[in-house]
Amino acid sequence: MPFAAPRQMPVIMNTPCPDFAPKPGRAVTLLPGLRRILAPNPSPMTGAGTNTYLLGTRDLAVIDPGPASRAHLDAIRAALGPGQRISHIFVTHSHLDHSALAGALARQSGAPVFAFGDSNAGRSPFMSRLLAEGLSGGGEGIDRDFAPDRRLCDGESVSGDGWHLRVIHTPGHFGNHIALAWGRHCFTGDHVMGWASSLVSPPDGDLGDFMASCERLRRDDWDCFHPGHGAPVTDPAGRLDWLMAHRRSREAEILRELAAGAARIGDLARRIYADIPAPLLPAAERNVLAHLLDLLRRDHVRMTGPPGSKGRFSITSPRHKPGAQ
């Protein structure tokens, strides 16, 4: 198969993590039966790169095979010791930096690919309606050709040689996003990362779903999150609390700006993200859009015009709810 760098879009609110600098391609033991290999795809989107996990001691589960990279494919294969083979391939979601290598790895290993579904699976009805009304995506490197061999259901368990994983559907960053619980540890993909807040870009991302997924994960007592990017998260509850508080704070900023009058997404992004470089403004606009659409669904704002950058948003008065006559 051809190998090419995935299409990527910079995200905002991401800060470098100088303490997380593993060497790409080297299998690092995190716990007995768990190793991590960093893919060679550093960027503003991925931080140091995508984390691929090898779980097990003989028949291994690969979690997030990563981008379409020959070097990374070779590194995964080189990590197999005597008597070891890959028996399962899990994909937390179908962004190219997580899923693009799944097909090649499956062909080489003979292992099936497990995921919640293709890139349209798990999208909320609200986002599906807006998509039909003309809302366009932000172009964040979606793997349009992704098709798992086995579709997983929320709450389903999959067991292998010495390991057991429980599927938790965690839409928000992406509709088909799942987390995988391994005892009191959890592989969280891009929903909870070790170095940044997640991009939520409609219609593939849904902020209401993101917050609900955070709340759901918060109900369990975890020891550690193993994210798709960055270092292990050793305070899962604190990280989830921060993510939710960060989103609520951003929502409050948007409502304060709208209190001064109706505005379009671009105007709000330029005022709220006044200090970011111009090339990052499109990402800022996607973030603002996610908040505005969540506020629209909750009847806190109304929208005139088409959904997206050309729409105009204003705070809803008690006498004028969206859809009211």
C-alpha positions as CSV (number, residue, x, y, z in Angstrom):
1,M,0.0,0.0,0.0
2,P,1.2,3.6,-0.5
3,F,2.3,5.4,2.6
4,A,1.7,9.1,2.9
5,A,1.5,11.6,5.7
6,P,-2.1,12.1,6.9
7,R,-3.9,15.4,6.2
8,Q,-3.8,17.3,9.4
9,M,-5.2,20.6,10.8
10,P,-3.6,22.4,13.7
11,V,-5.5,22.6,16.9
12,I,-5.6,25.2,19.6
13,M,-5.1,25.0,23.4
14,N,-2.2,22.5,22.8
15,T,1.0,23.1,24.7
16,P,4.2,21.1,24.2
17,C,5.0,18.4,26.7
18,P,8.8,18.5,27.2
19,D,8.8,15.7,29.7
20,F,7.3,13.3,27.1
21,A,9.9,12.7,24.5
22,P,10.2,8.9,23.8
23,K,12.1,7.8,20.7
24,P,9.8,6.9,17.8
25,G,9.8,3.2,16.9
26,R,11.1,1.9,20.2
27,A,8.8,-0.3,22.3
28,V,8.7,0.9,25.9
29,T,7.4,-1.3,28.7
30,L,4.8,0.6,30.8
31,L,3.4,-2.3,32.8
32,P,3.8,-6.1,32.7
33,G,2.1,-7.0,29.5
34,L,1.8,-3.5,28.2
35,R,4.2,-1.7,25.8
36,R,3.9,1.6,23.9
37,I,5.5,2.5,20.5
38,L,5.5,6.2,19.4
39,A,4.7,6.7,15.8
40,P,7.0,9.1,13.8
41,N,4.3,11.7,13.2
42,P,4.9,14.8,15.4
43,S,2.8,17.8,14.6
44,P,0.6,20.5,16.1
45,M,-2.2,18.0,15.9
46,T,-0.4,15.0,17.4
47,G,2.2,16.4,19.8
48,A,5.1,14.0,19.9
49,G,3.2,11.5,17.8
50,T,0.5,8.8,18.0
51,N,0.8,6.2,20.7
52,T,0.4,2.6,19.6
53,Y,-0.1,0.1,22.4
54,L,0.8,-3.6,22.5
55,L,-1.2,-5.5,25.1
56,G,-0.5,-9.1,26.1
57,T,2.5,-11.5,26.4
58,R,1.9,-14.1,23.6
59,D,-1.1,-13.3,21.5
60,L,-1.1,-9.5,21.4
61,A,-3.7,-6.8,20.9
62,V,-2.6,-3.7,19.1
63,I,-4.5,-0.6,20.1
64,D,-4.4,2.3,17.6
65,P,-1.9,1.0,14.9
66,G,-1.3,4.6,13.9
67,P,-0.6,6.6,10.6
68,A,0.2,5.1,7.3
69,S,4.0,4.8,7.9
70,R,6.2,2.1,6.7
71,A,8.7,2.8,9.5
72,H,5.9,2.4,12.1
73,L,4.6,-0.8,10.6
74,D,8.2,-2.2,10.7
75,A,8.6,-1.0,14.3
76,I,5.4,-2.8,15.4
77,R,6.5,-6.0,13.7
78,A,10.0,-5.7,15.1
79,A,8.5,-5.5,18.6
80,L,7.2,-9.0,18.4
81,G,9.3,-11.4,20.4
82,P,9.8,-15.2,19.9
83,G,6.4,-17.0,20.0
84,Q,4.4,-13.7,19.9
85,R,1.9,-12.8,17.3
86,I,-0.8,-10.1,16.8
87,S,-4.3,-11.5,17.3
88,H,-6.4,-8.4,17.5
89,I,-6.2,-4.8,16.2
90,F,-8.3,-2.2,17.9
91,V,-8.9,1.3,16.6
92,T,-10.3,3.9,19.0
93,H,-11.5,6.2,16.1
94,S,-11.0,6.7,12.5
95,H,-8.7,9.7,12.2
96,L,-5.9,8.9,9.9
97,D,-3.2,9.2,12.6
98,H,-4.9,6.3,14.5
99,S,-6.5,4.1,11.8
100,A,-4.6,4.4,8.5
101,L,-2.1,1.6,9.3
102,A,-4.8,-0.9,10.4
103,G,-5.3,-2.4,6.9
104,A,-1.6,-3.0,6.2
105,L,-1.0,-4.4,9.7
106,A,-4.1,-6.7,9.4
107,R,-2.8,-8.0,6.0
108,Q,0.6,-8.8,7.4
109,S,-0.5,-10.3,10.7
110,G,-3.8,-11.9,9.7
111,A,-5.5,-10.3,12.7
112,P,-9.0,-8.7,12.4
113,V,-9.6,-5.0,12.9
114,F,-12.1,-4.1,15.7
115,A,-13.8,-0.7,16.0
116,F,-17.1,0.9,16.7
117,G,-17.8,1.3,13.0
118,D,-16.8,3.3,10.0
119,S,-16.3,7.1,9.9
120,N,-20.1,7.8,9.9
121,A,-20.9,5.6,12.8
122,G,-21.9,7.1,16.1
123,R,-22.8,10.6,14.7
124,S,-25.5,12.2,16.8
125,P,-29.0,12.8,15.2
126,F,-28.5,16.5,15.8
127,M,-25.3,16.6,13.8
128,S,-26.8,14.4,11.1
129,R,-29.6,16.9,10.7
130,L,-27.2,19.8,10.5
131,L,-25.1,17.9,8.0
132,A,-28.2,17.4,5.8
133,E,-28.9,21.2,6.1
134,G,-25.4,22.1,4.8
135,L,-23.0,22.0,7.7
136,S,-19.6,21.1,6.4
137,G,-16.7,19.5,8.3
138,G,-13.4,21.0,9.1
139,G,-11.1,18.5,7.2
140,E,-9.3,17.0,10.2
141,G,-7.8,14.0,8.5
142,I,-10.8,11.6,8.5
143,D,-10.2,8.1,7.3
144,R,-13.0,7.9,4.8
145,D,-12.1,4.4,3.7
146,F,-11.9,2.9,7.2
147,A,-14.0,-0.3,7.5
148,P,-13.4,-2.6,10.5
149,D,-13.7,-6.4,10.2
150,R,-15.7,-6.5,13.4
151,R,-18.0,-3.7,14.8
152,L,-17.9,-3.3,18.5
153,C,-20.9,-2.4,20.7
154,D,-20.9,-0.2,23.8
155,G,-20.4,-2.4,26.9
156,E,-19.0,-5.3,24.9
157,S,-16.1,-7.3,26.2
158,V,-13.3,-8.8,24.1
159,S,-10.8,-11.2,25.6
160,G,-7.5,-12.5,24.4
161,D,-4.5,-14.4,25.7
162,G,-4.2,-13.0,29.2
163,W,-6.0,-9.7,28.6
164,H,-9.6,-8.5,28.7
165,L,-11.0,-5.2,27.3
166,R,-14.4,-3.5,27.9
167,V,-15.7,-1.2,25.2
168,I,-16.9,2.3,26.3
169,H,-18.4,4.3,23.5
170,T,-17.1,7.9,24.0
171,P,-18.4,10.1,21.2
172,G,-17.5,13.7,21.2
173,H,-14.1,14.1,19.6
174,F,-15.4,11.8,16.9
175,G,-18.7,9.9,16.6
176,N,-17.2,6.4,16.4
177,H,-14.7,7.0,19.3
178,I,-14.3,4.3,21.9
179,A,-12.3,4.0,25.1
180,L,-11.1,0.5,26.1
181,A,-11.1,-0.4,29.8
182,W,-8.4,-2.8,31.0
183,G,-9.2,-3.3,34.6
184,R,-8.6,0.0,36.4
185,H,-6.6,1.3,33.4
186,C,-8.2,2.8,30.3
187,F,-7.0,3.4,26.7
188,T,-8.7,6.8,26.0
189,G,-7.6,7.6,22.4
190,D,-8.1,11.3,21.7
191,H,-11.0,11.8,24.1
192,V,-8.6,12.3,27.1
193,M,-5.0,13.1,26.0
194,G,-1.9,13.5,28.0
195,W,-0.8,16.8,26.5
196,A,-3.8,18.8,25.3
197,S,-7.5,19.3,25.2
198,S,-9.3,17.5,22.3
199,L,-10.4,19.1,19.1
200,V,-14.2,18.9,18.8
201,S,-15.2,19.8,15.2
202,P,-18.8,19.4,14.0
203,P,-20.4,17.4,12.4
204,D,-17.9,14.6,13.2
205,G,-17.3,16.0,16.6
206,D,-20.1,16.9,19.1
207,L,-19.5,19.0,22.2
208,G,-22.6,17.7,24.0
209,D,-21.5,14.2,23.4
210,F,-18.0,15.1,24.5
211,M,-19.2,16.4,27.8
212,A,-21.5,13.4,28.4
213,S,-18.6,11.0,27.6
214,C,-16.4,12.9,30.2
215,E,-19.2,12.5,32.8
216,R,-19.5,8.8,32.0
217,L,-15.8,8.2,32.4
218,R,-15.8,10.2,35.6
219,R,-18.2,7.8,37.2
220,D,-15.6,5.0,37.3
221,D,-12.5,4.9,39.6
222,W,-9.5,4.7,37.3
223,D,-5.8,4.3,38.2
224,C,-4.5,5.6,34.9
225,F,-5.4,6.7,31.4
226,H,-3.3,5.7,28.4
227,P,-4.0,8.3,25.8
228,G,-3.5,8.4,22.0
229,H,-1.1,11.2,22.4
230,G,1.2,12.2,25.3
231,A,2.2,10.6,28.6
232,P,0.0,8.4,30.8
233,V,-2.5,10.4,32.8
234,T,-2.0,9.4,36.4
235,D,-4.8,11.5,37.8
236,P,-7.7,10.6,35.6
237,A,-10.4,12.2,37.7
238,G,-8.5,15.5,37.9
239,R,-7.9,15.5,34.1
240,L,-11.6,14.9,33.4
241,D,-12.6,17.6,35.8
242,W,-10.1,20.0,34.1
243,L,-11.4,19.1,30.6
244,M,-15.0,19.8,31.6
245,A,-14.2,23.0,33.4
246,H,-12.2,24.2,30.4
247,R,-15.2,23.7,28.1
248,R,-17.6,25.4,30.5
249,S,-15.2,28.4,30.8
250,R,-15.0,28.7,27.0
251,E,-18.8,28.5,26.8
252,A,-19.0,31.4,29.3
253,E,-16.6,33.5,27.2
254,I,-18.8,32.9,24.1
255,L,-22.0,33.9,25.9
256,R,-20.3,37.1,27.3
257,E,-19.4,38.1,23.7
258,L,-22.9,37.4,22.4
259,A,-24.3,39.5,25.2
260,A,-23.0,42.5,23.3
261,G,-24.9,41.5,20.2
262,A,-25.3,38.9,17.5
263,A,-22.1,37.7,15.8
264,R,-20.7,35.2,13.3
265,I,-18.3,32.5,14.2
266,G,-15.3,34.2,12.7
267,D,-15.9,37.4,14.6
268,L,-16.3,35.5,17.9
269,A,-13.1,33.5,17.2
270,R,-11.0,36.6,16.5
271,R,-12.2,38.2,19.7
272,I,-11.9,35.2,22.0
273,Y,-8.6,34.0,20.5
274,A,-7.1,37.4,20.0
275,D,-3.5,36.4,20.5
276,I,-3.3,33.3,18.3
277,P,-1.5,33.4,14.9
278,A,-3.7,33.8,11.9
279,P,-3.1,30.3,10.5
280,L,-4.7,28.9,13.7
281,L,-7.9,30.9,13.3
282,P,-9.7,28.1,11.3
283,A,-9.2,25.7,14.2
284,A,-10.4,28.4,16.6
285,E,-13.5,28.8,14.5
286,R,-14.2,25.1,14.6
287,N,-13.9,25.2,18.4
288,V,-16.3,28.1,18.6
289,L,-18.7,26.4,16.2
290,A,-18.8,23.3,18.5
291,H,-19.8,25.5,21.4
292,L,-22.4,27.5,19.5
293,L,-24.1,24.4,18.1
294,D,-24.3,22.8,21.6
295,L,-25.8,26.1,22.9
296,L,-28.2,26.0,20.0
297,R,-29.3,22.5,20.8
298,R,-29.9,23.6,24.4
299,D,-31.9,26.6,23.3
300,H,-29.4,29.1,24.8
301,V,-28.7,30.7,21.4
302,R,-30.5,31.1,18.1
303,M,-29.1,30.9,14.6
304,T,-30.1,32.8,11.5
305,G,-28.8,31.8,8.1
306,P,-27.0,28.5,7.2
307,P,-25.2,26.4,9.8
308,G,-21.4,27.1,9.9
309,S,-19.3,30.2,9.2
310,K,-22.0,32.1,7.4
311,G,-24.6,31.7,10.1
312,R,-25.3,34.4,12.7
313,F,-25.8,33.6,16.4
314,S,-27.4,35.5,19.2
315,I,-28.6,34.9,22.7
316,T,-32.1,33.5,23.0
317,S,-34.6,35.7,24.9
318,P,-37.2,34.0,27.0
319,R,-39.8,35.1,24.5
320,H,-38.0,33.9,21.4
321,K,-36.8,30.3,21.6
322,P,-35.4,28.6,18.5
323,G,-38.2,27.2,16.5
324,A,-40.8,29.3,18.3
325,Q,-43.6,31.0,16.1
